[in-house]
Amino acid sequence: VRTRPQAPIAVNITKREDGKHAGARQGARRKPFSSSSPAQQPKPRINRTLTEKYKSMAYFDRTNQSRRLDDDDSMTDVHFVNVDDKAESSSLDGHFKLKEVIESTRGKPLSIPSSLFSIPTLPAGDILSFNILSTWGDPYYVGLMGIDLFDGTGHPIVLDDVERQLVADPPDINILPEYSDDPRTVDNLMDGVNHTCDDLHAWLAPFTPGRNHTVSVKLNGRTTISMIRVWNYNKSRIHSYRGVRYLEISLDDQMIFKGEVKRAAGEIMPSRDASVADGVDACSECIL
């Protein structure tokens, strides 16, 4: 049985000596999503021409917050486990239990009670939920190239109506006031084109450290899941840091995976033989 440690996982970004968040925009800053507010609703979708889609993505490249990170030398490591230093128990009982060593937001090593998590075999259910807790470094955006699902017999699962059965919260970057036509919407995750660097087949959403970012799949009915392949964000080597790092997956409220997803290569890797397995493994990770 494969096991993975279960720990309270969230993320924060490092701070500079002047107390400001590394990589933060000067002036107005995007307001984080409130966990108490209802799910963010996507803007009405309008059919755009291919030229309009590329123009929208070009505008994003010129205006997105991540472009400022290249000019900030302090943004060397933006990923920390978000646990307060005061969370460590001082009771004697805690010193005789299995512990895990983590790093706090202040860079201090902490030991917390460990809880081993076992990945179930062939779980079954109706609603599959992906909860993204951190990226590989980008503090503003998170993305994926695709999700492959396989049933109990090993066959690919094809949704009857992707637009109705696949939702995300936040839905995509079009919920931000400065964007409205970006084509990187959540339905791209199951368009069948995953081993790619093409933005037109990607999903991209705002990322807020310490919050949940979910993708939910309503299956066609009660379904047994034998394998999940997650294709991480693969636009380029630099932008691969927008990919998912820590991920939780649940099926009908039963946790079936907690752990880290590998960062994509940021390119289509050549295969060393007649098989394409080398390139696929560099851009995706199989779960279960």
C-alpha positions as CSV (number, residue, x, y, z in Angstrom):
1,V,0.0,0.0,0.0
2,R,1.4,3.4,-1.0
3,T,1.3,5.9,1.8
4,R,1.8,9.7,1.8
5,P,2.1,12.0,4.8
6,Q,-1.0,14.1,5.5
7,A,-0.2,17.6,6.7
8,P,-2.0,20.9,6.8
9,I,-0.9,22.3,3.5
10,A,-1.4,25.8,2.2
11,V,1.1,28.3,0.8
12,N,2.4,31.7,1.4
13,I,5.0,33.8,-0.3
14,T,8.3,34.9,1.1
15,K,8.8,38.4,2.6
16,R,11.6,40.8,1.9
17,E,13.5,42.6,4.7
18,D,11.2,45.6,4.3
19,G,8.2,43.5,5.2
20,K,6.6,43.5,1.8
21,H,5.6,40.4,0.0
22,A,8.2,39.4,-2.6
23,G,6.9,40.0,-6.1
24,A,3.9,42.1,-4.9
25,R,2.6,44.8,-7.1
26,Q,3.2,48.3,-5.9
27,G,-0.1,50.0,-5.3
28,A,-3.4,48.2,-5.7
29,R,-3.3,44.4,-5.2
30,R,-5.9,41.8,-6.3
31,K,-8.3,41.0,-3.5
32,P,-8.0,37.4,-2.4
33,F,-11.0,35.1,-2.8
34,S,-13.1,34.8,0.3
35,S,-13.6,31.3,1.6
36,S,-17.0,32.4,2.9
37,S,-18.2,33.9,-0.3
38,P,-20.2,31.8,-2.9
39,A,-18.3,30.2,-5.8
40,Q,-17.0,32.6,-8.3
41,Q,-19.2,32.7,-11.4
42,P,-17.6,32.6,-14.8
43,K,-18.4,35.5,-17.2
44,P,-20.8,34.6,-20.0
45,R,-18.9,32.8,-22.8
46,I,-18.7,34.5,-26.2
47,N,-17.5,32.7,-29.3
48,R,-14.3,34.4,-30.4
49,T,-12.3,34.0,-33.6
50,L,-8.8,32.5,-33.4
51,T,-7.3,35.9,-34.0
52,E,-9.3,37.4,-31.1
53,K,-8.1,34.6,-28.8
54,Y,-4.5,35.2,-29.6
55,K,-4.9,39.0,-29.1
56,S,-6.4,38.3,-25.7
57,M,-3.5,36.1,-24.7
58,A,-1.0,38.6,-26.0
59,Y,-2.6,41.3,-23.8
60,F,-2.4,39.0,-20.8
61,D,1.3,38.5,-21.5
62,R,1.9,42.2,-21.4
63,T,-0.2,43.0,-18.3
64,N,-0.1,39.9,-16.0
65,Q,1.4,40.2,-12.5
66,S,3.9,37.4,-12.9
67,R,5.9,39.3,-15.5
68,R,7.3,41.4,-12.6
69,L,8.9,38.4,-10.9
70,D,11.8,38.4,-13.3
71,D,12.9,41.8,-12.0
72,D,12.7,40.8,-8.3
73,D,15.8,39.1,-7.1
74,S,14.2,38.2,-3.8
75,M,11.7,35.8,-5.5
76,T,14.0,32.9,-5.3
77,D,11.6,30.6,-3.4
78,V,8.0,31.6,-3.0
79,H,6.7,28.2,-1.7
80,F,6.4,27.7,2.1
81,V,4.1,25.5,4.1
82,N,1.7,27.9,5.8
83,V,1.8,26.8,9.5
84,D,2.0,29.3,12.3
85,D,5.0,28.9,14.7
86,K,2.5,28.9,17.6
87,A,0.8,25.8,16.2
88,E,3.4,23.4,17.7
89,S,2.2,21.7,20.8
90,S,4.2,22.1,24.0
91,S,2.6,19.2,25.8
92,L,4.8,16.2,26.8
93,D,2.4,13.8,25.0
94,G,3.2,15.3,21.7
95,H,6.9,14.3,22.0
96,F,6.1,10.6,22.0
97,K,4.0,10.5,18.8
98,L,5.0,10.1,15.2
99,K,6.1,13.5,13.9
100,E,6.7,15.3,10.6
101,V,9.1,18.1,10.1
102,I,7.8,21.1,8.1
103,E,8.8,24.7,7.5
104,S,6.7,27.6,8.8
105,T,6.0,30.8,7.0
106,R,8.9,32.4,8.9
107,G,11.3,29.7,7.8
108,K,11.4,28.0,11.2
109,P,11.4,24.1,11.2
110,L,8.5,22.7,13.1
111,S,7.4,19.2,14.1
112,I,3.7,18.4,13.9
113,P,1.7,15.1,14.5
114,S,1.9,12.9,11.5
115,S,-1.1,11.2,9.8
116,L,-0.3,8.6,7.2
117,F,-2.6,8.6,4.2
118,S,-3.3,5.4,2.2
119,I,-4.4,5.8,-1.4
120,P,-7.5,3.5,-1.9
121,T,-7.7,0.9,-4.7
122,L,-10.5,1.4,-7.3
123,P,-12.6,4.0,-5.5
124,A,-16.1,4.6,-6.8
125,G,-18.3,7.7,-6.7
126,D,-20.2,10.4,-8.7
127,I,-18.3,13.7,-8.0
128,L,-14.6,14.0,-8.4
129,S,-13.0,17.1,-6.8
130,F,-9.4,18.5,-7.2
131,N,-8.3,21.0,-4.6
132,I,-5.2,22.9,-5.6
133,L,-3.2,24.2,-2.6
134,S,0.0,25.5,-4.1
135,T,1.8,26.2,-7.3
136,W,5.5,25.5,-8.2
137,G,6.4,29.1,-7.6
138,D,4.0,31.6,-9.3
139,P,2.1,33.4,-6.5
140,Y,-0.5,34.9,-8.9
141,Y,-1.8,32.2,-11.3
142,V,-2.3,28.5,-11.4
143,G,-3.0,26.3,-14.4
144,L,-3.3,22.8,-15.9
145,M,-3.1,21.4,-19.4
146,G,-5.5,18.5,-18.9
147,I,-7.0,15.7,-16.8
148,D,-7.4,12.1,-18.0
149,L,-9.8,9.8,-16.2
150,F,-10.0,6.0,-16.5
151,D,-12.8,3.7,-15.3
152,G,-12.5,0.4,-13.5
153,T,-11.9,-1.5,-16.8
154,G,-9.1,0.9,-17.9
155,H,-11.1,2.7,-20.5
156,P,-11.1,6.5,-20.8
157,I,-14.0,8.3,-19.2
158,V,-15.8,10.7,-21.6
159,L,-18.2,13.2,-20.1
160,D,-21.6,13.6,-21.7
161,D,-21.6,17.4,-21.4
162,V,-18.2,18.9,-20.5
163,E,-19.5,22.5,-20.0
164,R,-22.1,21.3,-17.5
165,Q,-20.2,18.6,-15.8
166,L,-16.8,20.4,-15.4
167,V,-16.6,23.5,-13.2
168,A,-13.8,25.4,-11.4
169,D,-13.6,27.9,-8.6
170,P,-12.2,30.3,-9.4
171,P,-13.3,29.5,-13.0
172,D,-10.5,31.2,-15.0
173,I,-8.7,34.5,-15.3
174,N,-11.7,36.1,-17.0
175,I,-13.2,36.8,-13.6
176,L,-10.5,39.4,-13.1
177,P,-11.7,42.9,-14.1
178,E,-8.9,43.5,-16.6
179,Y,-9.6,40.3,-18.7
180,S,-12.7,39.0,-20.5
181,D,-11.8,37.1,-23.6
182,D,-9.0,34.8,-22.5
183,P,-9.5,31.3,-24.0
184,R,-7.9,29.3,-21.2
185,T,-11.1,28.1,-19.7
186,V,-11.7,25.0,-17.6
187,D,-13.5,23.0,-20.4
188,N,-10.1,22.8,-22.1
189,L,-9.0,20.3,-19.4
190,M,-11.0,17.5,-21.1
191,D,-10.7,18.5,-24.8
192,G,-8.4,15.5,-25.4
193,V,-5.4,17.7,-26.3
194,N,-3.1,17.5,-23.3
195,H,0.4,16.7,-24.4
196,T,1.0,20.2,-25.7
197,C,2.4,23.7,-25.1
198,D,-0.5,25.4,-26.8
199,D,-2.4,27.9,-24.6
200,L,-5.6,27.2,-26.5
201,H,-5.8,23.8,-24.7
202,A,-4.9,25.0,-21.2
203,W,-6.8,26.2,-18.1
204,L,-5.5,29.2,-16.2
205,A,-7.0,30.8,-13.1
206,P,-6.0,33.4,-10.4
207,F,-4.1,31.9,-7.5
208,T,-4.5,33.3,-3.9
209,P,-2.0,31.8,-1.4
210,G,-3.7,30.1,1.5
211,R,-7.0,29.5,-0.4
212,N,-8.6,26.6,-2.1
213,H,-8.7,26.4,-5.9
214,T,-11.0,23.6,-7.0
215,V,-11.9,21.7,-10.2
216,S,-15.0,19.5,-9.9
217,V,-16.1,16.8,-12.2
218,K,-19.6,15.4,-12.1
219,L,-19.3,12.0,-13.6
220,N,-21.9,10.4,-15.9
221,G,-23.0,8.2,-13.0
222,R,-21.4,6.2,-10.2
223,T,-18.1,5.3,-11.6
224,T,-15.1,3.3,-10.5
225,I,-11.8,5.2,-11.0
226,S,-8.7,3.1,-11.8
227,M,-6.3,5.9,-12.7
228,I,-6.1,9.7,-13.0
229,R,-3.5,11.4,-15.2
230,V,-2.8,15.1,-14.4
231,W,-1.2,17.1,-17.1
232,N,0.5,20.1,-15.5
233,Y,0.8,23.6,-17.0
234,N,3.3,23.3,-19.8
235,K,3.4,26.5,-21.8
236,S,7.1,27.0,-21.4
237,R,9.9,26.3,-18.9
238,I,9.3,29.6,-17.1
239,H,5.5,29.4,-17.1
240,S,5.6,25.8,-15.9
241,Y,6.0,27.3,-12.4
242,R,2.3,28.2,-12.7
243,G,1.6,24.4,-12.5
244,V,0.0,22.6,-9.6
245,R,2.2,21.5,-6.8
246,Y,0.3,20.3,-3.8
247,L,-3.0,18.7,-4.7
248,E,-5.9,16.9,-2.9
249,I,-8.3,14.7,-4.8
250,S,-11.6,13.5,-3.3
251,L,-14.4,11.3,-4.7
252,D,-17.8,11.9,-3.0
253,D,-16.0,13.4,0.0
254,Q,-13.7,10.4,0.3
255,M,-10.1,11.6,0.1
256,I,-8.3,9.5,-2.5
257,F,-5.0,11.4,-3.0
258,K,-2.9,14.0,-1.1
259,G,0.5,14.9,-2.3
260,E,2.8,16.6,-4.8
261,V,2.4,16.6,-8.6
262,K,5.5,16.9,-10.6
263,R,6.2,20.2,-12.5
264,A,5.9,19.9,-16.3
265,A,9.0,20.1,-18.5
266,G,7.8,23.2,-20.2
267,E,8.3,21.7,-23.6
268,I,7.4,18.6,-25.7
269,M,10.1,16.2,-24.8
270,P,11.5,14.0,-27.5
271,S,11.3,10.3,-27.1
272,R,14.4,8.1,-27.0
273,D,12.7,5.3,-28.9
274,A,9.5,4.5,-30.9
275,S,7.4,5.1,-27.8
276,V,6.2,8.5,-26.7
277,A,6.3,7.5,-23.0
278,D,9.3,9.7,-22.2
279,G,7.6,12.9,-23.3
280,V,4.3,12.0,-21.6
281,D,6.0,11.2,-18.3
282,A,7.8,14.6,-18.4
283,C,4.5,16.5,-18.7
284,S,2.1,14.5,-16.6
285,E,1.7,12.3,-13.5
286,C,-0.4,9.2,-13.0
287,I,-2.3,8.9,-9.7
288,L,-4.0,5.8,-8.2
